[in-house]
Amino acid sequence: MASVLIGAMLRFFIPGGVLWLGAVLSVQHGWNNNLPPSVLNLAPSIVACGGILLGWRFNRSKLIFALLALFTVERLMTLPLGAGHTIIVKTAGVLLPLNFAYYALMSERGFVTWRGLFRLIIFGLQPFIIIAMLLWRPDSLKLILNAQLFKIPFSIPLPLTDPMLCAFSISFLLILLAYVQRRSPMENAFLWAGATVFMALATTQSPVAVSLFLTTGGLVLIIGVIETAHTMAFRDELTGLPGRRALEEALLKLGGRYSVAMVDIDFFKKFNDTYGHDVGDQVLRMVAGKMGQVGGGGKAFRYGGEEFTVLFNGKEPEEAVPHLERLRKTIESSGFALRDNKRPRKGQKKRGKSSAGRKVSVTVSMGVAGRPTARKAKPQEAIKAADKALYKAKNDGRNRVVAQ
């Protein structure tokens, strides 16, 4: 349990939290002042252009819109606008976090689409609305930006107005809830990018610090897209377990002693045909959730279909069997509560039997094999041996572990 908690904390703080902390320390100790002016001037443009090209290439409109908003504010806040600078800071402090929340929560529909065009229009209208209010309703705009929303008996030394604090609070809460629900690298990136925006607005007296914080926020968002692409390539979308490509990489890192277990859900095809593919997917997710908790240092992967693989690096088959037995018994004792099938559309026949309230038993068969004794044998040979042991387990009556 402790290792799971530590892993979750590391995934939350790395890399966004590390970059944020680096920017804070750089500003606090004045390290950013040692950078050449050319680097400070070019870095925001390089990050913005590179990130937008990356977002266009991977069809990630979230990244494109967030970077457009981020670096529009960066350009405006670092310009010598005199009295207008205060209005820009306060407006950005309200609009930017709310835009971030919208971009983080919106569904990905591409950039060069009708939805993308509509979102671009919404983005472009915001500065025009602010300019119009400055021209025709300046008092109303100032009233909104300087409104006192909180009655706190003590003062907080923050150069942010109540509307800015309110906007940041709403944004952080919404994005945090989305992250807790999905555990997506992109929501994590939006959280830390939002934290860099907060620091930028809290240090507006230094244009260099503002530029550094907002550039760091752009880097965090870019890394979030790269992490998302990596996750899609190496993690199975349905079960959440590492997929076949991740397994191939893990096999290359095995030491001189290891065991490989192949796991198959018993009678899965019959189960799928009886209750439908939606219920079959629910079973796969349930079994995958249990397999992710396998003990003994084992690591579970989805091999394909209803098959899974568990690697035990540094363990012989006889050492891995007790952990596999506990896993098998856990899955068998858990059972699976069937949900009611969705009602069919008019004119369509309902597939599968009515399943409301029923609870069925789900079992798995396992075959485990150790490192091949042949010289220069590859780990794929151990998978083949474990597969043979798996077929023996199924022929012997299923719901059992067989060691090769």
Secondary structure as UniProt FT lines:
FT   HELIX           2..13
FT   TURN            14..15
FT   HELIX           16..29
FT   HELIX           31..34
FT   HELIX           37..57
FT   TURN            58..59
FT   HELIX           61..77
FT   TURN            82..83
FT   HELIX           84..105
FT   HELIX           114..136
FT   HELIX           138..145
FT   HELIX           162..182
FT   HELIX           185..202
FT   TURN            203..205
FT   HELIX           207..234
FT   TURN            237..239
FT   HELIX           244..252
FT   STRAND          258..265
FT   TURN            266..267
FT   HELIX           268..275
FT   HELIX           277..291
FT   TURN            292..293
FT   TURN            296..297
FT   STRAND          299..304
FT   TURN            305..306
FT   STRAND          307..313
FT   HELIX           317..334
FT   STRAND          336..337
FT   TURN            346..347
FT   TURN            356..357
FT   STRAND          359..360
FT   STRAND          364..370
FT   TURN            375..376
FT   HELIX           379..395
FT   TURN            396..397
FT   STRAND          401..403
//
